[in-house]
């Protein structure tokens, strides 16, 4: 069962999944941009979204790669922040595009396949400059919702509610200095890692 605090965000994400690709792209107004590349995913609007999937974020490359197989191309505004990314597949052609939107105290993204069909929407709601809640909703109805606990402006743990797991599981962030080295939950006296460097 999903707590009430997530219901408005999930409804909004559902409406974003129903929006047309051309509408989402048309909402963007960028005066100038720079392009960045990575070999593999390097960014998710959901805090620790990649790590929660067991993926270590790929570093940003210093230049455009010659071979674009499995590359990510990020379009960044000069003011900072991504507004779009193209995801290349094994044949070095764009197979998905993700559009990022900033609306008030919230950030959203919608991922489209190469036919322009929305396949995933994500959103993060901030309070006081730190993440409060976030959700990811896939086209098939699967969802992942997170409520964040922060100390001194940093996420220390998140409570998860997902369509495919036990609701209310708390996942803790393990750091070495500023670097995240693990995400885990506790089972009796053991740490069970969902991500570890």
C-alpha positions in Angstrom: 0.0 0.0 0.0 1.3 3.5 -0.9 1.1 6.2 1.8 -1.1 9.2 0.9 2.0 11.5 0.6 2.9 9.8 -2.7 -0.5 9.7 -4.4 -0.5 13.3 -5.9 3.0 12.7 -7.3 2.1 9.3 -8.8 -1.0 10.9 -10.4 1.1 13.7 -11.9 3.6 11.1 -13.2 0.7 9.1 -14.8 -0.4 12.3 -16.6 3.2 12.9 -17.8 3.3 9.3 -19.2 0.2 10.2 -21.2 1.7 13.4 -22.6 2.9 13.5 -26.2 6.6 13.5 -26.9 6.3 16.7 -29.0 4.6 18.4 -26.1 7.4 17.6 -23.7 10.1 18.7 -26.1 8.1 21.8 -27.0 8.0 22.9 -23.3 11.8 23.3 -23.3 13.2 26.7 -24.0 17.0 26.7 -23.9 19.0 29.6 -25.2 22.3 27.9 -25.3 23.6 24.5 -24.3 26.6 22.3 -24.0 26.8 18.6 -24.8 28.3 16.0 -22.4 28.8 12.3 -22.9 29.2 9.1 -20.8 29.7 5.4 -21.6 26.7 4.1 -19.7 24.3 5.8 -17.4 25.8 8.5 -15.2 22.7 10.4 -13.9 19.2 9.9 -12.5 17.0 12.6 -11.1 16.0 10.1 -8.3 18.6 10.4 -5.6 20.7 7.2 -5.8 18.4 6.0 -8.6 21.2 4.2 -10.4 22.7 2.7 -7.3 19.3 1.4 -6.2 19.3 -0.6 -9.5 22.8 -1.9 -8.7 24.5 0.4 -11.3 27.6 2.5 -10.6 27.3 5.9 -12.3 29.5 6.2 -15.3 31.9 9.2 -15.4 31.3 12.1 -17.8 33.8 11.8 -20.7 36.1 14.6 -21.7 35.1 14.5 -25.3 32.6 12.9 -27.7 33.3 9.2 -28.1 33.9 7.8 -31.6 31.9 4.7 -30.9 28.5 5.6 -29.5 27.5 2.0 -28.5 25.6 2.2 -25.1 26.5 5.9 -24.7 24.5 8.7 -23.1 24.4 12.2 -24.6 23.4 14.9 -22.2 22.2 18.3 -23.3 23.0 20.9 -20.5 21.9 24.5 -20.3 24.6 27.0 -19.7 22.9 27.9 -16.5 23.5 24.4 -15.3 21.4 21.2 -15.3 20.4 18.7 -17.9 17.3 19.3 -20.0 17.5 16.2 -22.2 19.5 13.0 -22.8 19.7 10.6 -25.7 20.4 7.0 -25.0 22.3 5.0 -27.6 21.9 1.3 -28.0 24.2 -1.5 -29.2 24.0 -0.4 -32.8 25.1 3.2 -31.9 21.7 4.7 -32.7 19.4 6.6 -30.3 16.9 4.1 -28.8 15.5 6.3 -26.0 15.3 10.0 -25.1 14.7 11.4 -21.7 13.3 14.9 -21.1 13.9 16.7 -17.8 11.7 19.4 -16.4 12.0 21.7 -13.4 8.7 22.9 -12.0 8.8 24.9 -8.8 10.2 22.8 -6.0 10.1 19.6 -8.1 12.1 18.0 -10.9 10.6 15.5 -13.4 11.8 13.4 -16.2 10.0 11.4 -18.8 11.7 8.7 -20.9 10.5 7.9 -24.4 11.3 5.0 -26.7 12.4 5.5 -30.3 8.8 5.5 -31.4 8.0 8.5 -29.1 6.0 6.5 -26.6 6.5 7.3 -22.9 7.9 4.3 -21.0 8.8 5.9 -17.7 8.2 9.0 -15.6 10.1 10.1 -12.5 9.7 13.0 -10.1 11.4 14.4 -7.0 9.8 16.9 -4.6 12.2 19.0 -2.6 11.6 20.8 0.7 14.2 23.2 2.0 16.6 22.3 -0.8 16.7 18.6 0.1 14.7 15.7 -1.4 11.5 14.9 0.5 9.9 12.3 -1.6 10.3 10.8 -5.1 8.6 8.3 -7.4 9.3 6.4 -10.6 6.3 5.1 -12.5 6.7 2.7 -15.5 4.3 2.4 -18.4 3.2 -1.0 -17.1 2.1 0.4 -13.7 5.2 -0.7 -11.7 6.3 2.0 -9.2 9.0 2.8 -6.8 8.5 5.5 -4.1 11.0 6.9 -1.7 10.8 9.1 1.4 14.1 10.6 2.3 15.7 11.2 5.7 18.3 13.9 5.7 20.9 15.2 8.2 22.9 18.3 7.6 21.6 18.5 4.1 22.6 15.0 3.1 20.4 11.9 2.6 21.2 9.3 5.3 18.4 6.9 4.5 15.2 6.4 2.5 12.0 4.5 3.2 10.9 2.5 0.1 7.5 1.6 -1.2 7.5 -0.4 -4.4 5.1 -2.6 -6.4 7.7 -5.4 -6.2 9.0 -5.3 -2.6 8.1 -5.2 1.1 6.7 -1.7 1.8 8.4 0.5 4.4 11.9 -1.0 4.1 14.5 1.5 5.2 17.6 1.7 3.0 20.7 3.4 4.6 23.4 5.3 2.7 27.0 4.3 3.6 29.7 6.8 2.8 33.5 7.1 2.9 34.0 10.8 3.1 31.8 12.4 0.5 31.6 9.2 -1.7 28.7 6.8 -1.5 30.2 3.3 -1.1 27.0 1.4 -0.3 23.2 1.2 0.1 21.9 -1.4 2.5 19.0 -2.5 4.6 19.1 -4.3 7.9 17.9 -7.8 8.5 18.2 -8.7 12.2 21.8 -8.1 12.9 23.0 -8.2 9.2 23.5 -5.5 6.6 22.0 -6.6 3.2 23.6 -4.5 0.5 21.6 -3.5 -2.6 24.6 -1.6 -3.9 28.3 -1.7 -2.9 31.4 -0.2 -4.5 
